[in-house]
Amino acid sequence: MTEILSAPGFCRDCLTLASGTLRRCRACGSPRLLRHPELNDLTVAHIDCDAFYASVEKRDNPELADKPVIIGGGKRGVVSTCCYIARIRGVRSAMPMFKALEACPDAVVIKPDMEKYARVGREVRKMMQDLTPLVQPLSIDEAFLDLSGTERLHHDPAARTLARFAIKVEREVGITVSAGLSYCKFLAKVASDMNKPRGFSVIGEAEAVEFLKTKPVTLIWGVGKAFAASLAQDGITEIGQLQTMEEGDLMRRYGVMGKRLFSLSRGMDDRKVHLNDEAKSVSAETTFFEDYSRMEDLVSPLRALSEQVSHRLKKAAIAGHTVVLKLKSKDFKLRTRNRRLEAPSQLADRIFREGVSLLEREIDGTRYRLLGIGVTDLSDSARADPPDLIDRDAGKRAAAELAMDALRDKFGAKSIETGYTFGRGRRGHAPSTESS
């Protein structure tokens, strides 16, 4: 405790630097002093607006300030979100409205106004971008920020810059935010969830392993209820248990997720904050001159489209986590099917194989005039296409694909083709179109 009280710090309400071991600000008397041994060295942040939709509604109608507010549909709808008062009463996002009203019968129910929320979200986003150009939005009301190198610009370490930002949002926008500050994205996100609302938590590198030790495995990004149940069957419920296991053992047991479990359980996360708000997806599609219903007629164009998507992903150094298949029947009815991958991919082989699997389920006699394939949930390529421990030939196919890419770069796109696409020009289809 003495170490924390003597660590660098400041008042979150007036930004006065903390001195000595005082528990309250010497300038304004606030107890909201933020102290941490690594406070002035950390630069990766996660900002999350508190109960965003409900906060905007309370801002616009002060009479709602002390009332439980639910944003959602009618009695047959579901809860989009709710304020903290309603959460204390047991209301949760995605809960059926009738259950929410049973838990909190005096709640004020408001229909979502997405246009207004988007407008406020853009206002907060602009304020984030005034702090640093490295803002990675995750949704309308949250984002990662990399504040490294901004100390000279703002004349303050990242921590005080964030605190000043929180004060500004509260005063100028009329809502509150919670901030998490750390050395990596994983722990910055964890920190921002620790003391909501109006929270500001810090997790340093020196304490990371010990901090994570007693936390549930569900704290790790990607470990949902189903996977947590699988881990529990193996006797693993706390992150500390993962910290004692070897990476190879975890990967043999859990594939790609094993690598993530090994790294994040030890506070190791090398993902960078990047700009990803320009492209939401990468896709390619083609409209046929005649309608097709047989698998053998659709596989060849599907492979060609997968290669187009892969080429664009590799060129942009990004990867997609979800493969999306698009089909339009001869009577213009649209079908879209998607499948989330264990790890993001930019390989034509992977995209194509998932596309084939999705397409096989749609071969039911329907004649299709349009076929498309693409990926969403984009991220940088740093973690794309890890070794596949189940499909032993996947590595060989990936190596062959990269070799083909090199030949195409040198001699042109048509210099080498796979058996799937060779001679496909004999089948009539319009030129493919790409969208993002």
C-alpha positions in Angstrom: 0.0 0.0 0.0 2.8 2.4 0.9 4.4 1.7 -2.6 1.1 2.7 -4.3 0.6 5.8 -2.2 4.1 7.0 -3.0 3.8 6.2 -6.7 3.4 8.9 -9.4 -0.2 10.1 -9.5 -2.7 13.0 -10.0 -6.2 14.0 -9.2 -8.7 12.8 -11.8 -11.0 15.8 -11.1 -8.6 18.7 -11.3 -5.4 17.1 -12.6 -3.3 18.4 -9.8 -0.2 16.2 -9.2 -0.5 14.0 -6.1 2.1 14.7 -3.5 3.3 12.6 -0.6 1.0 9.9 0.7 -2.2 12.0 0.9 -5.4 10.1 0.1 -7.2 13.2 -1.1 -6.3 15.9 -3.6 -4.5 18.8 -1.8 -6.1 21.2 -4.3 -9.8 20.2 -4.5 -10.2 17.6 -1.8 -11.3 14.9 -4.3 -10.7 11.2 -3.3 -10.3 10.3 -6.9 -6.5 10.1 -6.9 -4.9 7.9 -9.6 -1.5 6.4 -8.6 0.6 3.7 -10.2 4.3 2.9 -10.4 4.2 2.7 -14.2 1.6 5.6 -14.6 3.9 7.8 -16.7 5.2 5.0 -19.0 2.0 3.4 -20.3 0.5 4.5 -23.6 -2.1 2.0 -24.8 -5.6 2.9 -23.8 -9.2 1.7 -24.2 -12.0 4.1 -23.9 -15.6 3.0 -23.4 -18.6 5.3 -23.0 -20.7 4.4 -20.0 -24.2 2.9 -20.8 -23.9 5.0 -23.9 -27.5 5.0 -25.4 -29.1 5.4 -21.9 -26.6 8.1 -21.0 -27.4 10.1 -24.1 -31.1 9.9 -23.4 -30.6 11.0 -19.8 -28.5 13.9 -21.0 -31.3 15.0 -23.3 -34.0 14.6 -20.6 -32.7 15.5 -17.1 -35.9 14.2 -15.6 -34.6 10.7 -16.2 -31.4 11.2 -14.3 -32.4 9.1 -11.2 -34.7 6.7 -13.0 -34.0 3.2 -14.5 -33.9 3.6 -18.2 -34.1 0.7 -20.8 -33.3 1.2 -24.4 -35.2 -1.3 -26.5 -38.4 -2.4 -28.3 -41.9 -3.2 -27.1 -43.1 -6.0 -24.9 -42.0 -8.5 -27.6 -38.7 -6.9 -28.2 -35.3 -7.2 -26.4 -33.2 -4.8 -24.4 -30.6 -3.0 -26.5 -28.9 -1.6 -23.4 -29.8 0.0 -20.1 -28.5 2.4 -17.5 -26.6 1.3 -14.4 -29.7 1.7 -12.2 -31.6 -0.8 -14.3 -28.5 -3.1 -14.3 -28.5 -3.1 -10.5 -32.2 -4.3 -10.7 -31.1 -7.3 -12.9 -31.7 -5.9 -16.4 -29.2 -7.0 -19.0 -28.5 -6.4 -22.7 -30.3 -8.8 -25.1 -32.8 -9.8 -22.3 -36.4 -10.2 -23.5 -38.3 -7.0 -22.7 -41.0 -8.8 -20.7 -38.3 -10.3 -18.4 -36.6 -6.9 -18.1 -39.9 -5.3 -17.0 -40.5 -8.1 -14.5 -37.1 -7.3 -13.0 -37.6 -3.6 -13.1 -41.3 -2.7 -13.5 -40.8 1.0 -13.0 -38.3 1.3 -15.8 -38.7 4.0 -18.5 -38.5 2.3 -21.9 -37.2 4.3 -24.8 -37.1 3.3 -28.4 -33.5 3.4 -29.8 -32.6 6.6 -31.8 -29.6 5.3 -33.7 -29.1 8.5 -35.8 -28.7 10.5 -32.6 -26.4 7.9 -31.0 -24.2 7.8 -34.1 -24.0 11.6 -34.1 -22.9 11.7 -30.4 -20.5 8.8 -31.1 -18.9 10.8 -33.9 -18.5 13.7 -31.6 -16.6 11.6 -29.1 -14.6 10.0 -31.8 -13.4 13.4 -33.1 -12.3 14.2 -29.6 -10.3 11.0 -29.4 -8.6 11.8 -32.7 -7.6 15.2 -31.3 -5.5 13.2 -28.8 -3.8 10.9 -31.3 -4.2 9.8 -35.0 -4.0 6.2 -33.8 -7.6 5.5 -32.9 -9.1 2.1 -33.6 -12.8 2.1 -33.2 -14.5 -1.1 -32.0 -18.0 0.2 -32.0 -20.0 3.4 -31.9 -19.0 4.0 -28.3 -15.6 2.4 -27.7 -12.1 2.5 -29.2 -8.4 1.7 -28.6 -5.9 4.6 -28.6 -2.2 4.5 -28.9 -0.8 7.6 -27.2 2.9 6.9 -27.6 4.7 9.9 -28.8 2.0 12.4 -27.8 3.6 13.7 -24.6 5.3 16.6 -26.4 2.1 17.5 -28.2 -0.1 17.6 -25.0 2.7 18.4 -22.6 1.6 15.5 -20.4 2.0 11.8 -20.1 -0.7 9.6 -21.7 -2.5 9.1 -18.3 -3.1 12.8 -17.6 -4.1 13.3 -21.3 -6.7 10.6 -20.9 -8.0 12.1 -17.7 -8.3 15.5 -19.3 -10.2 13.9 -22.2 -12.7 12.2 -19.8 -13.3 15.6 -18.1 -13.8 17.3 -21.5 -16.3 14.6 -22.7 -18.3 15.0 -19.5 -18.4 18.7 -19.7 -18.9 19.2 -23.4 -20.8 16.1 -24.5 -22.7 15.5 -21.3 -21.9 11.8 -21.0 -19.2 9.9 -19.0 -16.5 7.5 -20.1 -14.4 4.8 -18.5 -10.7 4.5 -19.4 -8.2 1.6 -19.2 -4.5 2.2 -19.5 -1.8 -0.4 -20.0 1.1 -1.6 -22.2 -1.1 -3.7 -24.5 -4.6 -3.8 -25.9 -5.8 -6.9 -24.0 -5.1 -5.4 -20.6 -6.2 -1.9 -21.6 -9.6 -3.4 -22.4 -9.7 -5.3 -19.1 -8.7 -2.2 -17.2 -11.5 -0.1 -18.7 -14.1 -2.6 -17.5 -12.9 -2.7 -13.9 -14.5 0.4 -12.3 -17.4 1.6 -14.5 -18.9 4.1 -14.6 -16.5 7.0 -14.7 -13.6 4.6 -14.1 -9.9 4.9 -14.8 -7.9 1.8 -14.1 -4.2 1.0 -14.8 -2.5 -2.4 -15.3 1.2 -2.3 -15.6 3.6 -4.8 -17.1 5.3 -5.7 -13.8 2.0 -6.8 -12.2 0.3 -8.4 -15.2 1.0 -12.1 -14.6 0.1 -11.8 -10.9 -3.0 -9.7 -11.7 -4.3 -12.3 -14.2 -3.5 -15.3 -12.0 -6.8 -15.6 -10.1 -9.0 -14.3 -12.9 -11.5 -16.6 -14.7 -10.5 -17.8 -18.2 -13.5 -16.0 -19.6 -11.5 -12.8 -19.2 -9.4 -13.8 -22.2 -10.6 -12.5 -25.5 -12.3 -15.2 -27.5 -13.1 -17.5 -24.5 -16.9 -17.6 -24.5 -19.3 -19.8 -22.6 -18.9 -22.8 -24.9 -15.1 -22.7 -24.9 -15.0 -22.0 -21.2 -17.1 -25.1 -20.6 -14.6 -27.2 -22.7 -11.7 -25.8 -20.6 -13.6 -26.5 -17.4 -14.0 -30.2 -18.5 -10.2 -30.2 -18.6 -10.0 -28.8 -15.1 -9.0 -25.3 -16.2 -11.1 -22.4 -14.8 -8.5 -19.8 -13.8 -5.9 -18.0 -15.9 -3.2 -19.0 -13.4 -3.6 -22.6 -14.5 -2.9 -21.6 -18.1 0.3 -19.8 -16.9 1.8 -23.2 -15.8 1.2 -24.9 -19.1 3.5 -25.1 -22.2 2.6 -23.4 -25.4 2.9 -26.6 -27.4 0.7 -28.5 -25.0 -2.0 -25.8 -25.2 -1.8 -25.8 -29.0 -2.1 -29.6 -29.2 -5.2 -29.4 -27.1 -6.9 -26.3 -28.4 -5.4 -25.5 -31.8 -5.1 -21.9 -32.7 -6.8 -20.8 -29.5 -4.1 -22.6 -27.5 -1.5 -20.0 -28.7 -3.8 -17.2 -27.6 -4.4 -18.8 -24.2 -0.6 -19.1 -23.7 0.2 -15.5 -24.7 -2.7 -13.6 -23.1 -2.6 -15.6 -19.9 0.9 -14.2 -19.5 -0.1 -10.6 -20.5 1.7 -11.0 -23.9 -0.2 -9.2 -26.6 1.7 -7.7 -29.6 -1.4 -6.5 -31.5 -1.0 -2.9 -32.5 -3.6 -0.1 -32.5 -4.4 0.4 -36.1 -6.8 2.3 -38.2 -9.6 0.0 -39.4 -12.6 2.2 -39.8 -12.2 2.6 -43.6 -12.9 -0.9 -44.9 -15.4 -3.1 -43.1 -15.1 -6.0 -45.5 -13.4 -7.2 -48.6 -15.4 -9.1 -51.2 -15.7 -10.0 -54.9 -18.7 -11.2 -56.8 -19.8 -12.1 -60.3 -23.0 -12.2 -62.2 -23.4 -15.1 -64.7 -24.7 -14.8 -68.2 -26.8 -17.9 -67.4 -28.1 -19.4 -64.2 -26.3 -22.3 -62.5 -27.6 -24.8 -60.0 -24.8 -27.5 -59.9 -21.8 -27.5 -57.7 -19.4 -28.3 -60.5 -20.5 -25.1 -62.3 -20.0 -22.8 -59.3 -16.8 -24.1 -57.8 -14.5 -22.6 -60.5 -15.8 -19.1 -60.2 -15.8 -19.4 -56.5 -12.1 -20.2 -56.5 -11.4 -17.3 -58.9 -13.3 -14.9 -56.6 -11.5 -16.2 -53.5 -8.2 -15.5 -55.2 -9.3 -11.9 -55.9 -10.2 -11.4 -52.3 -7.0 -12.9 -51.1 -4.9 -10.7 -53.4 -6.6 -7.6 -52.0 -6.1 -8.7 -48.4 -2.4 -9.5 -48.9 -1.9 -6.2 -50.7 -3.4 -4.3 -47.8 -1.7 -6.4 -45.1 -5.1 -7.3 -43.5 -7.0 -10.5 -42.9 -10.6 -11.4 -42.3 -12.0 -13.4 -39.4 -15.4 -14.3 -41.0 -16.0 -15.7 -44.5 -19.2 -14.6 -46.1 -20.9 -16.4 -49.1 -23.4 -14.4 -51.2 -25.8 -16.0 -53.7 -28.7 -14.4 -55.7 -31.2 -16.7 -57.3 -32.7 -16.2 -60.7 -35.8 -14.6 -59.1 -33.4 -12.1 -57.4 -33.8 -13.5 -53.9 -30.6 -13.0 -51.9 -28.9 -15.6 -49.6 -25.9 -14.8 -47.4 -24.1 -17.4 -45.3 -21.1 -16.8 -43.0 -18.7 -18.8 -40.9 -16.2 -17.4 -38.3 -12.7 -18.8 -38.6 -10.6 -19.8 -35.6 -8.0 -17.2 -36.7 -8.1 -14.5 -39.3 -7.0 -15.4 -42.8 -5.8 -13.9 -46.0 -5.2 -17.1 -47.9 -7.3 -17.9 -51.0 -7.1 -21.6 -50.1 -8.7 -21.0 -46.7 -11.4 -18.6 -48.0 -12.2 -21.0 -50.9 -12.5 -24.1 -48.7 -14.8 -22.4 -46.3 -16.8 -21.0 -49.2 -17.2 -24.5 -50.7 -18.4 -25.8 -47.4 -21.0 -23.0 -47.2 -22.0 -23.4 -50.8 -22.6 -27.2 -50.5 -25.5 -26.5 -48.2 -27.2 -24.2 -50.7 -27.2 -26.7 -53.6 -30.8 -27.6 -53.5 -32.0 -27.2 -57.1 -32.1 -23.4 -56.9 -30.6 -21.7 -59.9 -28.2 -18.8 -59.1 -27.5 -15.8 -61.2 -24.9 -14.2 -58.9 -22.1 -15.6 -56.7 -19.9 -13.7 -54.2 -17.3 -14.4 -51.5 -15.7 -12.1 -49.0 -14.4 -11.6 -45.5 -15.4 -9.3 -42.6 -14.1 -8.7 -39.1 -10.9 -7.3 -40.6 -7.7 -7.0 -38.6 -4.0 -6.6 -39.4 -2.2 -9.6 -40.8 0.1 -10.1 -37.8 -1.9 -13.0 -36.4 -3.3 -14.4 -39.7 -3.1 -18.0 -40.7 -1.2 -19.7 -37.9 -0.1 -23.3 -38.5 -3.0 -25.7 -38.7 -2.4 -28.6 -36.4 -5.4 -30.6 -37.7 -5.0 -30.2 -41.5 -1.4 -31.3 -42.0 -1.4 -30.3 -45.7 -2.6 -26.8 -45.0 1.0 -25.5 -44.6 2.0 -27.1 -48.0 -0.9 -25.5 -49.7 -0.2 -22.1 -48.1 3.5 -22.3 -49.3 2.4 -23.2 -52.8 0.0 -20.3 -52.8 2.7 -17.9 -51.8 4.9 -19.2 -54.5 2.1 -18.7 -57.1 1.7 -15.1 -55.8 5.4 -14.5 -56.4 5.1 -15.7 -60.0 2.0 -13.7 -60.6 3.7 -10.6 -59.3 6.5 -11.1 -61.7 4.8 -12.4 -64.8 1.2 -11.3 -64.5 -2.1 -12.5 -63.0 -2.7 -15.1 -65.7 0.8 -16.6 -65.7 -0.2 -19.5 -63.5 -3.6 -20.9 -62.5 -5.0 -23.7 -60.3 -6.9 -26.6 -61.7 -10.0 -25.0 -60.3 -9.7 -21.9 -62.5 -7.9 -23.2 -65.6 -10.1 -22.7 -68.6 -12.9 -21.1 -66.7 -13.3 -18.5 -69.5 -15.2 -21.2 -71.4 -18.1 -20.7 -68.9 -20.0 -17.6 -69.5 -20.1 -15.0 -66.7 -19.9 -11.3 -66.5 -16.7 -9.7 -65.2 -16.5 -9.9 -61.5 -17.0 -6.8 -59.3 -15.3 -6.0 -56.0 -16.6 -4.1 -53.1 -15.4 -3.1 -49.6 
